[in-house]
Amino acid sequence: MKYLIVGLGNIGYEYEGTRHNIGFTVLDAFAKASNTVFADRRYGFVAETSCRGRKLILLKPSTYMNLSGNAVRYWMQQEKIPLENVLVIVDDLALPVGALRLKGQGSDGGHNGLKHIAATLGTTNYARLRFGIGNDFGKGHQVDFVLGTFDIEEQKAVDAQIETVGEIIKSFCFAGLARTMNQFNKRGAGKE
């Protein structure tokens, strides 16, 4: 069985460590913990690992956020991965810093990466793990906020959840979406 785990973000040094790149940050940590490294491939940086007989394709799209769907569609087709085995990790302004929410479908919530994935795949019925980045910004400063970095206290909250995201990824692959949602969403998987 194959799974595609996608972390959304933007390529380039200027975006490293920003709130908007939390998907990249999480996948980097998961790859490191899995003793695998990313290679520059078509439409993204790709790493492969296996856990208990399941093959996990980790993808950091190089298409920039607004065209993320191109990379997701390509790697689904390339690896013959069904939609139910796709998990997208994305930043979320509507959640407090470090809060995690796993969903099996839903709106894009104004997120351009999710919007493009839905438009490209023709459905919003794919699993997504929303990672809270907070929303402490003044009117008209949303872009500066999401492209900014976490402060020291926020970074502690983020770091504390990175291991939990690894557990969620593994559970998604072994136990399935419904059981993983029940286990992790029930316990809050973060601050509210």
Secondary structure, 3 states (H helix, E strand, C coil): CEEEEEECCCCCHHHCCEHHHHHHHHHHHHHHHCCCCCEEECCEEEEEEEECCEEEEEEEECCCHHHHHHHHHHHHHHHCCCHHHEEEEEEECCCCCCCEEEECCCCCCCCHHHHHHHHHHCCCCCEEEEEECCCCCCCCCHHHHHCCECCHHHHHHHHHHHHHHHHHHHHHHHCCHHHHHHHHHHCCCCCC
